[in-house]
Amino acid sequence: MIEVLNVSKTFTLYNQQQARIEVLKDANLNVMPGECVALAGVSGSGKSTLMRMIYGNYLTNEGRIIIDGTDITEANAHQMMSIRRHTLGYVSQFLRVLPRVPTLKVVAEPMIAAGASEQAAHQRAKELLTRLRIPEHLWSLSPLTFSGGEQQRVNIARSFCQPYPALLLDEPTASLDGANRDTVISMINEAKANGAAMIGIFHDIEARDRVADRVVDLSNFTAEH
Ligand SMILES: Nc1ncnc2c1ncn2[C@@H]1O[C@H](COP(=O)(O)OP(=O)(O)OP(=O)(O)O)[C@@H](O)[C@H]1O
């Protein structure tokens, strides 16, 4: 479902004497439906960089990244938008939304964009916000003033509102209390049971061990190896 084939990534810092940072060399990873792979490796080994390449935010220097049969290193903007709409979700660490959009709409929006009716999307959004313990009186407010943990839960609700077949998780439990952390771990395991292929970064090792089938250490894919 998510295939990373011989991927290399070097950053060139044009405003700093053309300095080159070789982050990944010949990285390979294959994630099957229903599998969760955790990315590990020392700080700076390229975990976030690889996730951003898979989501199409960073270009790939070499190699191919295949999502559900499409090579996203060659995809145009229209194809990439369609993949993000229907196939690949991304739970980022920080919520990025437009100001003044109510929480309920923020959560339902990706599902509506993927073709669901407003009524069905709002119903699903309400179920998820309830499950993630966001009090109902906050649903009509913008999440921009919410606490860090509340914002993270809105972000998770938004990414789980529709059943993406592939999902990227960037520290999904980082700012959560125990009960919400357990809820998110259950949601990840349910998505897995429903066939989602997932790649995650978890600094919370206990959470990682409860969801990950495999751990891949990106330090093995650096230029020194
Ligand atoms: N946009 C960028 N421009 C230049 N260098 C970058 C950029 N993004 C990442 N890097 C460099 O790539 C390397 C890997 O960074 P990355 O954030 O992927 O590491 P990580 O494994 O996720 O680290 P951490 O565990 O600390 O979050 C770092 O040396 C970083 O400086």
The ligand as an ORCA input file, in Angstrom:
! r2SCAN-3c Opt
* xyz 0 1
  N      13.536     21.911      5.069
  C      14.782     21.542      5.406
  N      15.857     22.215      4.947
  C      17.105     21.818      5.286
  N      17.400     20.774      6.082
  C      16.367     20.087      6.568
  C      15.000     20.410      6.267
  N      14.205     19.524      6.887
  C      15.015     18.685      7.554
  N      16.312     19.006      7.370
  C      17.485     18.321      7.922
  O      17.317     16.940      7.725
  C      17.790     16.206      8.848
  C      16.708     15.248      9.306
  O      15.644     16.002      9.894
  P      14.285     15.321     10.380
  O      13.429     16.393     10.958
  O      13.746     14.507      9.269
  O      14.816     14.338     11.511
  P      14.008     13.443     12.574
  O      14.586     12.075     12.517
  O      12.545     13.589     12.317
  O      14.421     14.184     13.919
  P      13.677     14.363     15.343
  O      13.572     13.002     15.973
  O      14.607     15.262     16.080
  O      12.340     15.011     15.052
  C      18.219     17.231      9.894
  O      19.630     17.304      9.882
  C      17.585     18.513      9.421
  O      18.416     19.624      9.727
*
